[in-house]
Amino acid sequence: MNRLRSDENAAVAAKRVELDQINRRIRRIVELITDEDAPVRLLKQQLVALEARQLGLEQELAGVSAPAPLLHPTLPKFIGSASSTCTRLCAPTTECEMELST
């Protein structure tokens, strides 16, 4: 279960990193377009492709909820031992306690 959650969290983190990189590249291209010597046609094509990928990533990340928490590997064993301890502590042990509980 933790491995699946870790994989999901890593995939979301990778998409966020890619989105940040795309945003930086878009800003750089816009700065280059404002320069007079830049090849505007080529930069415009790159900008359109980056904006399309940016939109796709933003839509994917919009549907993502908060990362799922990871569980400690010994949690099931701990819950089982806590449950059995509680059962032992709550169970009547003497005849007097058994009579009082009825």
Secondary structure by P-SEA (a helix, b strand, c coil): caaaaaaaaaaaaaaaaaaaaaaaaaaaaaaaaaccccaaaaaaaaaaaaaaaaaaaaaaaaaccccbbbbbcaaaaaaaaaaaaaaaaaccccaaaaaaac
